[in-house]
Each structure stands twice: as structure tokens, then as C-alpha cells.
Amino acid sequence: MLRKKGSTISLLIISLVLLFCAYNIKWGKERWKSILEYDAFGYYAYLPAIFIYQDLQYGFIEDIENKYNLKEKSGIHSFKQNQQGTILNKYYLGTAVAQLPFFYAAHLFSKWFGYDQDGFSKLYLVFINLAAIFYLMVSLIYLRRLLLPLHLSEWETSLLLFATVFGTNIFYYVINEPGMSHIYSLAFVTMFLFYSRELFTSPRIETYIILAALLALIVLIRPLNIITVLLLPFAAGSLPKLKSGLISFFSNKLALTASGITFLALVSLQVIIYKLTTGHWLVYSYGEEGFNFLNPHFVDILFSYKKGLFLYTPLFFISLIGGYFLWKQNRFQFITLFGFLVFLTYLLSSWWSWWYGGSFSGRPFLEFTPLFMLLLAFTLNGLQNSFAYRSYSALIIFLILVCQFQTYQYRKGYIHWEDMTREKYWEVFLNPRKLLL
């Protein structure tokens, strides 16, 4: 009971901090208009297009731009791609599906409180911010459930929950760019990890269907993340368990059919949108943008001053120490986890814009944060020396503070959204003069 109470308090504190920050940073004056910009606007645009305007050509966008005096620099037109004379939303549908309940809530509250029910008045955007906070809380609840078998103390569990939010770029994306896809992916990937473990410990027909639905949502948000299915071996824990679990699934015709229908039904939503919009079932909406698998920027995406994951989220770097303890405890899990991380990094670094445009730290890694938190947990569990344990715990706390420092600097423009160099980085790093305006 004490463990449950303590974790509940941690989640409550995190929720209140996020609500306070969101209210003060994004909801006041005209700042709420910046909740949806560039990619985020495109992800969300499906909802008003389908449920308010019934216009997948997005002819209403210019009226909204003029009505709310939205500046071109907000990139509200950047999501529209011209496919042989037909306008197509460049981005995928999954984020809008995740936001749908909050969109409907905003639609109702807008009517009750006298806001225009046009999909873009203040409450719609505020509810997108609330959606991001909600899905983060879901992520943390399931992360805690993933950590429970490791028998961490309540202090350690709370520390890792706080580190997840405030020691990574998650805090920034929940508060400053809540319409981006990564927070929603984070929730579904974390849940997928949890139910994958359930698949190999206490499989039920419900588990198969839930996993199929989660994988479909993961794919709808970001098709590349279908590789999440490659985490099944890590979740199984051993090769015999993996084999028996897969044999059990493929020999269960009801489970196979139900999960297959669930997956295809959800994924087909994107295909239907393409058919209605362009007349074609399958469309590549990113034009000339794509992957260059022969020229990955493996080192750059991890260590560069421009956008290095480990430079701007050093907590992930020290989490790798957990690999040593995992190797000692379960070599199969070590190989499958680090094999997945290497493959993930290769794929992400092969994208033509390996720095992923305007972003803080390596944002495409965000949805896989639970893997790094598990590695932190393995380290805390494995350190037997009291001094080493306390030093590592202190280092986690210090890097949480460093991350918050750099997050603030990024928000204020001292850390540039794309154009960082060695000289610029060390000019601002932990520099108090580059903290306050």
C-alpha cells in the first residue's frame, strides 16, 4: 500500500507541475495560438477537416489564418502537399486519432463557454495541451508497472519517474510542442512494452487484441515505429519463452484472427483517407524526402553539437551503464535490447534530415525513453557499493537539473533549434548569463 501511495503522490506532483507550467507558458494572452505550429498543425488538421468542415482539401485553413491572425511563420500551410492537383495532408493520421477524445471535449466546452466551434478557438488548442499531459501520465503509469518486477524502492521508482519527465526532452514537448506526435507514441510504445511482457507470462485473448491495437496506433502515428514489434524478444526474456509464446499465438486461430482484424481495421483508416483524398489506396506523402540507408549519420545523431542525443539528453548516455548489469543478469535480453537500439539509431540516422529540423535533442528517440529508464533501473539495482550507488543517484539528479537548464535555454533561443556548433554550445553551456533574459 505504501508503494502505491508513494507512486500516486509522485504522479500527482508531476501532473500539477506540468499543468502549472502549461498554464503559464502557453495558455495566456495570445500564446495559446502557438500550441499548434508546423508539423503539429498538420497532425491535428485531420480533426476539424473531417468532423467540422468535411473538407479534406483543407480549404478552410486560409479563413482560420485570417480569423486568428496566424502568421505564415507558424507553418500552418506546410502540411499540405500537392499530389497531381489534389491537396493531401503530408502527415499521418495516428496523432489525430489519439487527440480525438480531447477534440470532442473541446468542441462541447467551446459551445458551453461561448467560444467558436471552428476547431481552432482557444479551448481546442488548450485541450491538445491537456491531451499531451494525459498521454504522458498514461506513459508513466505503465512505466511504473514495467519497473515493478525489478523490486525498486519507492525512492528509486519516484526518481525514475521524475527523470523520465524532467531529465529528458519530454518536458519540453509536453509543454511547448504538445501537438507533436512523439508524446502519443510514447504512451502507446510504453503500453506495448508492458503488454508484450504479459504476452509471455499470462497470455489471454484480450492481450493479443490490445497488442494489435497498440501496434496499429503506433504505425498510424509513425510508420517507421513498426519496428517496436522487434522488442518482443526483449519482453520475452529468453529464447525458449519467445518461441513458446509465438507458437502459442500462431496456433490460436481465434487470437490470430481477432488481432489481425483489429490491426488491419485501425491501419486501414489511413488508407481510406488516401483513397478519399487522391483516389489511390497507397500514397507516399513525403515527396522527395526519404531515407539514405547507405549514408547513415550514426555518430552525428548521438554526439553532434547540432543535435546529438547524448549531448542534449546526457541521462540517456549514463543509462547505458545498465547494459553491464543486464549482461550479467540476462545476456539474451542484453543482446535483444541493444540490438534494437543500434538498429533504431541506424534507421533514424538514415533519414535525409537526420537532425529532424527544429527540435530539442533527438526527438525521434523520445517514444523509446522507457528503454533508457529500464537501463537506469538495472544500474540502480546492480550497484552494490554504497558510495557508487549514491554517486550514481546524485548524477541522475544533477543531469535532471542540467536538462532543465538546457530546456530553458532552448526555449529562449540560446540553444538554436537547428544551427548549433561546438563554439555556440560551449558559449552557453551551464552559463547563468544565458539563462535569464
Beta strands, then each sheet from edge to edge (+ up, - down):
strand 1: 80-83
strand 2: 86-89
sheet 1: 1+ 2-
end
